[in-house]
Amino acid sequence: MSWLFFDFFIMFKASTGKEGAGGDTVIANGVKVEGDFQSQGNLIIEGEVLGNVKTAADLYVGERARIHANVSATNARVSGEIRGNVKIKEKLELTPTSRIFGDAHTKILIVEAGAMINGKIIMGSEEEAAAAKAAERVDKANEGLSLLLGGRSRSEKGEKIKL
């Protein structure tokens, strides 16, 4: 691992103000882990993981790192490739070399020029995301009702709606 990597990670840790509860775990370049991986402390991935990755603390995905499954963390800085959905409670940072093939859900998103996401981006807290999903279900139900009423809703036809 290079000093540049450690500089990024130290800056990332300083910006979040959090230390991992169980220390840092490193999956080095050239190491391949198969199966789900869970940690309480900070997780640094420079190698390859074929399985879900979950940490209660911060995640750093290095430039040559590859993850083939879903990812969950409090904060994350991604420079490598993730093929799966990404769920970050607080802040997700994407560097110019990052590639995400899946949906990303986070409260705060920082995207540097060159970063790529091929999927849906969901911003805000989990409560806001749940409210948005509920509103989407209501919209779909209203569309179905509109079709049943001949393409126009009752309010569009000037009819009163009893609740």
C-alpha positions as CSV (number, residue, x, y, z in Angstrom):
1,M,0.0,0.0,0.0
2,S,1.2,3.4,-0.8
3,W,1.7,6.5,1.4
4,L,-0.8,8.3,-0.8
5,F,-3.5,5.7,0.2
6,F,-2.7,6.3,3.9
7,D,-2.9,10.1,3.4
8,F,-6.3,9.7,1.9
9,F,-7.5,7.4,4.7
10,I,-6.1,9.7,7.4
11,M,-7.8,12.7,5.9
12,F,-11.0,10.7,5.5
13,K,-10.9,9.6,9.2
14,A,-10.1,13.2,10.3
15,S,-13.1,14.6,8.3
16,T,-15.5,12.1,9.8
17,G,-14.2,12.5,13.3
18,K,-14.7,8.8,14.1
19,E,-12.5,6.0,15.0
20,G,-13.5,2.4,14.3
21,A,-14.7,0.5,17.4
22,G,-12.7,-2.6,16.6
23,G,-9.6,-1.2,14.9
24,D,-8.9,-1.2,11.2
25,T,-9.1,-4.3,9.0
26,V,-7.2,-4.4,5.8
27,I,-7.8,-6.7,2.8
28,A,-4.6,-6.0,0.9
29,N,-4.0,-5.9,-2.8
30,G,-3.7,-9.4,-4.2
31,V,-5.9,-10.9,-1.4
32,K,-9.2,-12.4,-2.5
33,V,-12.0,-13.0,0.1
34,E,-15.0,-15.2,-0.8
35,G,-18.1,-15.0,1.4
36,D,-19.8,-12.2,3.4
37,F,-17.5,-10.0,5.4
38,Q,-18.6,-8.1,8.5
39,S,-16.6,-5.7,10.7
40,Q,-17.2,-3.3,13.6
41,G,-14.2,-1.2,12.9
42,N,-12.9,0.6,9.8
43,L,-12.5,-1.5,6.7
44,I,-9.8,-0.9,4.1
45,I,-10.2,-3.0,0.9
46,E,-7.4,-3.0,-1.7
47,G,-8.0,-6.5,-2.9
48,E,-11.1,-8.4,-4.1
49,V,-14.2,-9.4,-2.1
50,L,-16.8,-11.8,-3.5
51,G,-19.6,-11.4,-1.0
52,N,-21.5,-8.8,1.0
53,V,-19.4,-6.2,2.9
54,K,-20.8,-4.6,6.0
55,T,-19.0,-2.4,8.6
56,A,-20.4,-0.3,11.5
57,A,-17.7,2.2,10.8
58,D,-15.9,3.6,7.8
59,L,-15.0,1.9,4.5
60,Y,-12.2,2.7,2.1
61,V,-12.2,1.0,-1.3
62,G,-8.8,1.4,-3.0
63,E,-8.2,2.0,-6.7
64,R,-7.5,-1.6,-7.6
65,A,-10.1,-3.0,-5.2
66,R,-13.1,-5.0,-6.6
67,I,-16.2,-5.9,-4.6
68,H,-18.9,-8.2,-6.1
69,A,-21.9,-7.8,-3.8
70,N,-23.7,-5.3,-1.6
71,V,-21.9,-2.9,0.6
72,S,-23.0,-1.2,3.9
73,A,-21.1,1.3,6.1
74,T,-21.4,4.5,8.0
75,N,-19.1,6.5,5.7
76,A,-17.3,5.4,2.6
77,R,-14.6,6.6,0.1
78,V,-14.6,4.6,-3.1
79,S,-11.8,4.6,-5.6
80,G,-12.3,1.1,-7.0
81,E,-15.1,-0.9,-8.4
82,I,-18.3,-2.1,-6.6
83,R,-20.7,-4.4,-8.5
84,G,-23.7,-4.4,-6.1
85,N,-25.9,-1.9,-4.2
86,V,-24.2,0.5,-1.8
87,K,-25.9,1.7,1.4
88,I,-24.0,4.4,3.4
89,K,-25.6,5.9,6.4
90,E,-23.8,9.3,6.3
91,K,-21.3,10.3,3.6
92,L,-20.3,8.5,0.3
93,E,-17.3,10.0,-1.5
94,L,-16.5,8.8,-5.1
95,T,-13.1,9.6,-6.5
96,P,-12.4,9.9,-10.3
97,T,-11.4,6.2,-10.5
98,S,-14.6,4.8,-8.8
99,R,-17.1,2.6,-10.6
100,I,-20.4,1.5,-9.0
101,F,-22.7,-0.9,-10.9
102,G,-25.7,-0.8,-8.6
103,D,-27.9,1.6,-6.6
104,A,-26.4,4.0,-4.1
105,H,-28.3,5.1,-1.0
106,T,-26.6,7.8,1.2
107,K,-27.4,10.9,3.1
108,I,-24.5,12.9,1.6
109,L,-22.9,12.3,-1.8
110,I,-19.6,13.7,-3.0
111,V,-18.7,12.9,-6.6
112,E,-15.4,13.9,-8.2
113,A,-15.2,14.3,-12.0
114,G,-14.6,11.0,-13.7
115,A,-16.5,8.9,-11.1
116,M,-19.2,6.6,-12.5
117,I,-22.5,5.2,-11.1
118,N,-24.6,2.9,-13.3
119,G,-27.7,2.7,-11.1
120,K,-30.2,4.7,-9.1
121,I,-29.0,7.3,-6.5
122,I,-31.2,7.7,-3.4
123,M,-30.3,10.7,-1.3
124,G,-31.4,11.5,2.3
125,S,-31.9,9.6,5.5
126,E,-33.7,6.2,5.7
127,E,-36.8,8.0,6.9
128,E,-36.8,10.3,3.9
129,A,-36.3,7.3,1.6
130,A,-39.2,5.5,3.2
131,A,-41.5,8.5,2.8
132,A,-40.4,8.8,-0.9
133,K,-41.2,5.1,-1.5
134,A,-44.7,5.6,0.1
135,A,-45.4,8.6,-2.1
136,E,-44.3,6.5,-5.1
137,R,-46.8,3.8,-4.1
138,V,-49.6,6.3,-3.8
139,D,-48.7,7.8,-7.2
140,K,-48.9,4.3,-8.8
141,A,-52.2,3.6,-7.1
142,N,-53.6,6.9,-8.4
143,E,-52.4,6.0,-11.9
144,G,-54.3,2.7,-11.6
145,L,-57.4,4.5,-10.4
146,S,-57.1,7.0,-13.2
147,L,-57.1,4.1,-15.7
148,L,-60.2,2.6,-14.1
149,L,-62.0,6.0,-14.4
150,G,-61.4,6.3,-18.1
151,G,-58.0,8.0,-18.1
152,R,-59.0,11.0,-16.0
153,S,-59.2,11.2,-12.2
154,R,-62.4,12.1,-10.5
155,S,-61.0,15.4,-9.5
156,E,-60.1,16.1,-13.1
157,K,-63.7,15.4,-14.1
158,G,-64.9,17.9,-11.5
159,E,-66.4,15.2,-9.2
160,K,-66.1,15.4,-5.5
161,I,-64.1,12.7,-3.8
162,K,-65.3,11.4,-0.4
163,L,-62.6,10.3,2.0
